[in-house]
Amino acid sequence: MLVIVTENAPPRLRGRLAVWLLEIRAGVYIGSPSKRLREFIWNQVLEGVEDGNAVMAWNTNTESGYDFLTVGKNRRVPVDFDGLRLVSFKPLDEPDKAL
């Protein structure tokens, strides 16, 4: 199983992803491609995401049972914790202080 979630992605990338995967919600794609096709799809995301962001998760035989890749700016940042991939949240930006 493969899941890709995109935010603020250009329509041409969304259309390209819909060629290989099923878009079950706006910007959420699922499918069961081969490893080779998964890598090809991710390269398409890297080339087409522009100012948006995306995450791709798939099942694998790691301890957690999954792995994922991200691209673009997002508050959620992947971190490695003793070999286990977790997600850290960046703090909210502080509003401008009025004088």
C-alpha positions, -999 to +999 in steps of 0.1 A: +000+000+000+012+034-009-003+067+002+007+102-010-007+134+005-001+167-013-008+203-002-007+233-025+005+211-053+001+224-089-028+209-108-005+192-133+012+172-105-022+162-092-032+151-126+000+132-131-004+113-098-040+104-107-026+085-137-009+059-114-029+062-082-065+067-070-073+102-056-097+093-027-098+129-014-084+161-026-046+156-026-048+121-011-037+093-034-035+055-028-023+025-047-001-006-047+026+001-072+059-018-075+090-004-059+103+008-092+070+026-100+069+040-064+104+055-070+094+069-104+062+085-088+083+101-061+107+116-086+076+131-104+065+146-070+100+160-065+100+176-099+065+189-098+057+200-062+071+235-066+060+256-035+037+229-022+046+200+000+040+162-001+045+131+019+047+095+006+042+066+030+043+029+021+044-004+039+078-022+042+095-048+064+110-023+089+104-025+126+075+000+123+061-016+092+062+015+072+085+042+058+079+076+044+095+105+025+086+142+026+093+172+005+085+209+009+078+231+039+056+217+067+053+220+105+058+182+107+094+172+102+107+136+101+133+127+128+153+096+134+150+083+170+174+054+175+165+040+141+128+046+144+114+073+122+091+097+141+076+131+133+084+163+152+062+194+152+078+228+147+065+255+170+039+279+156+053+312+143+050+339+169+027+368+157+043+401+152+046+420+184+029+454+184+048+482+199 
